[in-house]
């Protein structure tokens, strides 16, 4: 979707639209499996839950808003998808351990953990408070660590294989206006790479999907000055939440990607190769006259 198109960059497709969106997988790829997707009620999380459910998975999700989770469950069940949810805070390691056991409680198994939940806010670096810094690091780095460790402990204890897919952002480039996010997301990639090696003897794969700018309600958290950056990538367009969901479905399945671990798949329109994102707008200092 290009910015000049009529589509609203702040609106994800409806559940009905997601349910009918074509995908690239065998219809029963996840049949009999249980998947845990954090933050499933949001734009990207919703698309991941919908696609994995369409592929046969039992879906478990979590969040802090009970009403949003209930609406998600109703919608998924209307589309024939088994969904359970738990209201909890991912920053609490004890709650995370309870979530892993909750996910396993119905079927006795857990096949895929997708760390989708995250959040950040644009702010000049000199204005970020210690509380704001900690909140972003805890949400985007600590919570992923808690989830990965708890899931791995469960799989290693039972001597079964598992898959982890983390949702991140494009790293290795400046993220002016989002220094806390840059630190957390780069740390999460380094952590995932290390764990992919340490847990390989236990048949646990760990991969990351680095997401560019996708059409979703979350974009409203950025000021109007950021909008020119929305399609600043090699393809010159915004992505769709379904694009991210398909990457998760691929990386999460041992059938589709059993020989892939420790990797980062960029779903960003080529942003990792060319483009620049200015969360607070591009400063005059960096504008080059043609």
N, C-alpha and C positions, 0 to 999 in steps of 0.2 A: 504494500500500500504506500503510494507516494503521498506527500503532504498536500499536494494540490488536488488529490482525489476527494470525493465527497464523504468518504468514510471517516468516522469520528475516531481520532487517535486515542481517545480516552475511554473507549468502549470495546470490551471484548465481545466475541460472538456469544449468542445465547446458548444455553445448554442444548436446546433443540437443534441449533445450527451445528454445534460441536458434534452431536450424535450422528449427524448426516455427513460430516466432512470426510472425504476419502482419506484412507491411510494406506501405508505400504506393507502391512503385516498380515500374516495368516490370522484368520478370525479367532482361533482358539490358542494363540501363542501363550497366553497366561492362564489357560484353563486349569482350575484346581489350585492355583497359587494365591497367596495372600500378600498384598502389597500395602506398605505404610507410606502415606504421603503427608508430610507436615504442611500446614497452611493450605489445606485443600479448598477452602471457601473463597480464596482469592482468584484472580484472573488466570494466572499460569497454573496454580495448583488445581483449579477446577478442570482445566483442560487435561492435565495429567490424569486426574481421577477418572474423567470421562473416557479417555482413550484406553487406559489400562482395564477399566471395567468392561468396555466394549470387546476387549481381547480376552475376556473370560475371568479376570481376576476378582477376588474378594477384596474390596477396598476398605482400608482403615485410615482415618484422617484425624487431625486434631487442630485446635485453635483456642483462642481465648474468648470468642464470642459464640455463646450457645445458640443464639437465634440464627446466626448465619450458618452454623453447622447443621442445624435442624433443617433449614431450607435446602441445603445441599443434599442431605440424605433423602429428603422427599423427592427432589428432582431426579437424583440418580436412580432411586428405586422405581420411579415412574418410567425410566428407560431400561428397566430390567437389571439394574446393577446392584449387587449386594454391597451395602455401605454401612459401616459403623463409625462412630466418632467419640472422641474424648475431649472434654474441656480441660485445658491444662496450660501451664507456662513452660516453654521449652528451656528457659533459663534455670530451671530447677532440676538438678540431676536426679533427685529422687523421683520426681514426677516423670522424668524421661524413662527411668527404669520401669516404672509402673505402666507407662504407655507401651513399652515393648512387650511386656507380659499380657497387657490387654489385647494387643494385636494378635498374639498367639493363642489367646484363650478359646476362641471359637473353633478353629481348625487344627490347633496344635502345631502350626507351622508359620513361618514368616520367611518369605523368599526375597523380597526387595524392600529396601528402605530408601525413600527419596527425600532428601533434605531440601525441601522447597521453601519453607518459611524463611523470611528475611525482612529486612526493612532498614531504611536509612533516610536521611533528610539532608538536603543541600544546605551548606553553610560555609562561609569564609573560615579558613583554618584558624585565624586569630580569634574567632568568636565562639568556637566550640568549647562548651563547658566540660569539666571532668565527667559530669553525669551523662551528658549527651554522648561523649566519646565512649564511655563504658557501655551505654545502652546499645550502641551499634556493634561494638566488639562482641558483647554477650549474645546478641541476636544472631549475628552472621558468622561468628567463629566458635564461641563457646558452645552454643546450642548444637552445632553440627558435631563438635567433638563429643559431647554427651551422648548424642544419638548413635554415633558410630561405635563408640566404646560399648554402650549398652547392648547394641545389636550384635556386635562381635562376641561379647561375652556369652550371649545366648547361643549363638551358632557354634562357638568353640566348645561350650559345655555339652551340647547335644551331638557334636561331631557331624554337622551338616554344612553344606555350602550356603553362601549368601551373596547378595549383591547390594552395593550402595551406590547411589547416584546423587551427587550434590549439585544443587543449582547455584551457580556463581555468576560472576561478570567477567568481561574481558580484562585481563591483567597484563602487566608489562608496559603499560602506557600511563601517562599522567591522567589523574582524575581530579582536576582542579575543582574545588567546591565540594568534593566528596573524599577528603583525606582519610576519614575514619573508615569509610567503606573500602577504599583502596587497601588499607592496612588489613582489615578483616578478611577480605576476599583473597588477597594474595596469601595470607596466612593459611586460609582454608585449603587453597590449592597445594601449598607445600605440605600441609598435614595429610591431605588425601594421598599425595604421591608417596609419602613415607609409609603410611598405613598399607598401601597397596602391596608394598614389598614385605612388610612385617607379617601381614596376614595371608599372603599368597600360599604358604604351606597349609593353611586351613581352608583353602578353596573359597576365600572371600575376595571378591573383586571390588575395587573402589575407583570410581570415575567421576568426572565433573563435566557438567554442561555450562559453558560460559555464554551467557545470554546477552545479546545486544538490546536495542530498544524495540520492544514489542508493543503492539496496540493493546492497551489495558487501562483499567481505572487508576492504577498506581501512578500513572504519569501526571495526574492532577496535582501531585505533591511537589512538582517542580514549577518554578516561576515561568511566565511567558517567555522570558529571555532564553530559556533552555530549548524552546521549541525548534529553532533553526538547526539544532544538533540532532533532532530525532531521526532524520534520514541521512545523517552524515556518515555513510559507509559506502563500500564499493558498489553495492547494488542500488544505492540511493533510494531506499524505501524502508518502511517499518516492517518488522516481522510480525508474525501471528503467534498467539499462544499455542496453537496446534503444532507449529514448527518445533517448539520446545518439547511438547509432549511426545512427539515422534522420536526425538533424540533420546528421551528418557526410556521410551519403550524399547529402543534398540539396545542401549547400553545396559539396561536392567535385565535383559534376557540372556541366559547362558546359551540358548539356541542361536540367537542372532549375533551375540558378541562374546562368546565364551573365551576367546583368545585376546580380549581387550581388557587391560587394567592399568591403573596409574595414568590414565590419559585425560586430556582436556579437549572436548569437542566444542568448537566455537559455533554457535548458532546466532550469528550476528551480522549477516549480510556482508561479511568481509571487513568488519570494523577492526579486527585484529591486524589487518594488512594495511588498511588506509581509512582515515577518518579521524575526527576529533570530537570529543563530547565536552561541552561547557555547561555544567549544571546550573551555573548562575549567569549564563550569558558570556559571550566572548569579549574579553577586555580589549579596549582600543589598542593597547600595547602590542597585541598579537595579530591585529588586522593588517594584512599586507595589501597595499594598493597595486592594482594591475595596470 
